[in-house]
């Protein structure tokens, strides 16, 4: 934690914020640009003396509640809020995404490759929120299903038939461990978030395999190997897995890029079949 940098950041934000932006009427001339310290303190529900000490870099380490009050008082953007918490040596609490939200940048890419590349968008816990037509044709409809059904980790550990459709059995342990290691990383970052802890608890009850892998405490960001998928309509597909993360949300897009010329041809034929149906 850097008290000096924290105080300097707060001062610059205070001085750049117009009183009208927070509903304060200005009467006469003001000697201070932006907001006064006592105005920020009032908006953040803290004493002016305490706020002054923080801004001057000589106060105690602010609590999460204090940082939340300052974020709201100074009308911080998401990135500014993250920065404030980092300066205070803390992780910013999660800002939940609206129900049904799909990152527009990722969705644009997903739609652009719909004719050639199966893909989907999920939240960071693995719940699918959007699929393109090739992905649905190969793996079924997930987005919009109730409960845990849209969640890839849940489906992996509770649906053996889906696993066999997705890739050869000899790859199953590697893929399962990759899912679990990524989920453990996300759960730690979310720090007790109910959605994350509930998913882990339900998976541990539903799958002894998941529970055993979870107990190994492996940690890794998501990655996946080349997949071999068999489709009755077009035959074998060799697909390279590409994961893209959005800088504006916590969502991720997974694309299955054709790894061979034969797979490219097969996917083109499959897309023609499903668009004619």
C-alpha positions in Angstrom: 0.0 0.0 0.0 1.2 3.5 -0.8 -0.5 6.2 1.3 1.2 9.0 -0.6 0.0 7.7 -4.0 -3.5 7.0 -2.6 -3.8 10.5 -1.2 -2.5 12.1 -4.4 -5.0 10.1 -6.4 -7.9 11.1 -4.2 -6.9 14.8 -4.3 -6.7 14.8 -8.1 -10.1 13.1 -8.4 -11.6 15.5 -5.9 -10.3 18.6 -7.7 -11.4 17.4 -11.1 -15.0 16.6 -10.0 -17.5 19.5 -10.6 -19.9 20.1 -7.7 -22.8 19.9 -10.1 -21.9 16.4 -11.0 -22.7 15.2 -7.5 -25.7 17.5 -6.9 -24.0 20.3 -5.0 -25.3 23.8 -5.9 -22.6 26.4 -6.2 -23.4 29.8 -4.7 -20.8 32.6 -5.3 -17.1 32.0 -6.0 -15.2 29.0 -4.8 -11.6 29.0 -3.8 -11.2 25.3 -4.4 -11.3 23.7 -7.8 -13.7 20.8 -7.9 -15.0 19.5 -4.5 -13.9 20.5 -1.0 -12.6 17.9 1.3 -15.6 18.3 3.7 -17.9 17.7 0.7 -16.2 14.5 -0.2 -16.3 13.3 3.4 -20.0 14.0 3.6 -20.7 12.2 0.4 -18.6 9.2 1.6 -20.2 9.2 5.0 -17.0 9.8 7.0 -15.6 12.5 9.1 -13.8 15.4 7.4 -10.8 15.0 9.7 -10.5 11.3 8.7 -10.7 12.0 5.0 -8.2 14.8 5.3 -5.7 12.4 6.9 -6.2 9.9 4.1 -5.7 12.5 1.4 -2.5 13.8 3.2 -1.1 10.3 3.3 -1.0 10.0 7.1 -4.1 8.1 7.9 -4.5 4.4 8.8 -5.2 1.8 6.1 -8.7 2.5 4.8 -11.2 -0.4 5.2 -13.2 -1.8 2.3 -16.2 0.1 3.5 -14.3 3.4 3.4 -13.0 2.7 -0.1 -16.5 1.9 -1.3 -17.7 5.2 0.1 -14.9 7.1 -1.6 -15.6 5.3 -4.9 -19.2 6.4 -4.8 -18.5 9.9 -3.6 -15.9 10.6 -6.3 -17.9 8.9 -9.0 -15.1 6.6 -10.0 -15.2 4.5 -13.1 -14.6 0.8 -13.0 -10.9 1.1 -13.8 -10.5 4.0 -11.3 -12.2 2.0 -8.6 -9.9 -0.9 -9.3 -6.9 1.4 -9.1 -8.1 3.0 -5.8 -8.3 -0.4 -4.1 -4.9 -1.5 -5.4 -3.4 1.7 -4.0 -4.9 0.8 -0.7 -3.5 -2.8 -0.9 -6.8 -4.5 -1.4 -8.8 -6.3 -4.2 -11.9 -4.4 -5.4 -15.1 -6.3 -4.7 -16.8 -7.7 -7.8 -19.3 -5.6 -9.6 -21.9 -8.1 -10.8 -22.7 -8.1 -14.5 -26.4 -7.7 -15.3 -28.4 -10.9 -16.0 -28.0 -11.9 -19.6 -25.1 -9.6 -20.3 -22.9 -10.5 -23.2 -19.7 -8.5 -23.9 -20.4 -6.6 -27.1 -16.8 -6.7 -28.4 -16.6 -10.5 -28.0 -20.0 -10.9 -29.5 -19.0 -8.9 -32.6 -16.0 -11.3 -33.1 -18.2 -14.4 -32.4 -20.7 -13.3 -35.1 -17.9 -12.5 -37.6 -16.5 -16.0 -37.5 -19.8 -17.8 -37.3 -19.5 -19.3 -40.8 -16.1 -20.9 -40.3 -15.3 -21.3 -36.6 -17.3 -22.8 -33.7 -17.2 -20.5 -30.7 -19.0 -19.4 -27.5 -18.8 -16.7 -24.9 -18.9 -17.5 -21.1 -18.5 -15.7 -17.9 -15.3 -16.4 -15.9 -17.0 -19.2 -14.0 -17.6 -21.0 -17.2 -21.3 -20.3 -17.7 -22.1 -20.0 -21.4 -23.9 -16.8 -22.3 -23.7 -16.9 -26.2 -22.9 -19.4 -28.9 -22.6 -19.2 -32.6 -24.4 -21.5 -35.0 -21.5 -23.9 -35.6 -21.0 -24.3 -31.9 -24.7 -25.1 -31.3 -24.6 -27.6 -34.2 -21.6 -29.5 -32.8 -22.3 -29.4 -29.1 -25.9 -28.4 -28.5 -27.6 -25.4 -27.0 -26.2 -24.3 -23.6 -26.8 -20.5 -23.4 -30.1 -19.7 -21.7 -30.6 -23.1 -20.0 -31.7 -23.1 -16.3 -29.6 -23.8 -13.2 -26.0 -25.1 -13.8 -26.8 -26.5 -17.2 -25.1 -23.7 -19.2 -21.9 -24.1 -17.1 -19.1 -25.9 -18.9 -17.3 -27.1 -15.7 -20.6 -28.5 -14.4 -21.4 -30.2 -17.7 -17.9 -31.7 -17.9 -18.0 -33.4 -14.5 -21.7 -34.5 -14.6 -22.2 -35.5 -18.3 -19.9 -38.4 -19.4 -21.7 -38.6 -22.8 -20.9 -34.9 -23.5 -17.2 -35.5 -22.7 -17.0 -38.3 -25.2 -18.5 -36.2 -27.8 -16.1 -33.3 -27.1 -12.8 -35.2 -27.2 -11.1 -38.6 -26.9 -11.2 -40.3 -23.5 -7.4 -40.2 -23.1 -7.6 -36.4 -22.9 -10.3 -36.3 -20.2 -8.1 -36.1 -17.2 -6.0 -33.3 -18.6 -9.0 -31.3 -19.6 -10.7 -31.8 -16.2 -7.6 -30.7 -14.4 -7.4 -27.6 -16.6 -11.0 -26.7 -15.8 -10.5 -27.2 -12.0 -7.2 -25.3 -11.9 -8.8 -22.3 -13.7 -11.8 -22.4 -11.5 -9.7 -22.4 -8.4 -7.9 -19.3 -9.7 -11.2 -17.5 -10.3 -12.7 -18.5 -6.9 -9.6 -17.1 -5.1 -9.9 -13.8 -7.0 -13.6 -13.6 -6.3 -12.9 -14.0 -2.6 -16.0 -15.6 -1.2 -18.4 -14.6 -3.9 -21.6 -16.6 -3.4 -21.9 -17.7 -7.1 -18.4 -19.1 -7.1 -18.6 -20.9 -3.7 -22.0 -22.4 -4.5 -20.7 -23.8 -7.8 -17.8 -25.4 -6.1 -20.0 -26.8 -3.3 -22.5 -28.3 -5.8 -19.7 -29.7 -8.0 -18.0 -31.3 -5.0 -21.3 -33.0 -4.1 -22.2 -34.1 -7.6 -18.8 -35.4 -8.7 -16.2 -37.3 -6.7 -13.7 -36.8 -9.5 -14.1 -33.0 -9.2 -13.8 -33.1 -5.4 -10.5 -35.1 -5.7 -9.1 -32.7 -8.3 -10.2 -29.7 -6.3 -8.4 -31.1 -3.3 -5.1 -31.1 -5.2 -5.0 -27.3 -5.1 -3.7 -26.9 -8.7 -3.9 -23.3 -10.0 -3.6 -22.2 -13.7 -5.3 -19.9 -16.1 -7.6 -21.6 -18.7 -5.9 -23.4 -21.6 -7.0 -26.3 -23.8 -5.4 -28.7 -26.2 -6.2 -29.5 -29.8 -9.5 -31.3 -29.9 -10.7 -34.1 -32.2 -14.5 -34.0 -32.6 -16.5 -36.5 -34.7 -19.7 -35.2 -36.3 -22.0 -37.7 -38.0 -22.7 -35.2 -40.8 -19.2 -34.2 -41.8 -16.8 -36.7 -40.0 -13.7 -35.9 -38.0 -12.8 -32.3 -37.1 -9.4 -31.3 -35.8 -9.8 -28.1 -33.8 -7.3 -25.8 -32.1 -8.6 -24.0 -29.0 -8.1 -20.3 -28.7 -9.2 -18.3 -25.6 -9.8 -14.5 -25.8 -10.4 -12.3 -22.8 -12.3 -9.0 -22.9 -10.5 -6.0 -21.4 -13.9 -4.5 -20.5 -15.6 -7.4 -18.8 -14.7 -10.6 -17.1 -16.1 -12.6 -20.0 -14.1 -14.8 -22.3 -14.5 -16.2 -25.7 -13.4 -19.7 -26.8 -13.0 -20.4 -30.5 -12.3 -23.8 -32.0 -10.2 -22.9 -35.1 -9.8 -25.5 -37.8 -6.4 -27.1 -37.5 -6.3 -28.7 -41.0 -7.5 -28.0 -44.5 -9.9 -31.0 -44.3 -11.5 -29.5 -41.1 -11.9 -26.1 -42.8 -13.7 -27.8 -45.7 -15.9 -29.9 -43.3 -16.9 -26.9 -41.2 -17.8 -25.0 -44.4 -20.0 -27.9 -45.4 -21.5 -28.2 -42.0 -22.4 -24.5 -42.0 -24.1 -24.9 -45.4 -26.1 -27.8 -44.1 -27.4 -26.1 -40.9 -28.2 -22.8 -42.7 -30.3 -24.7 -45.3 -32.2 -26.6 -42.6 
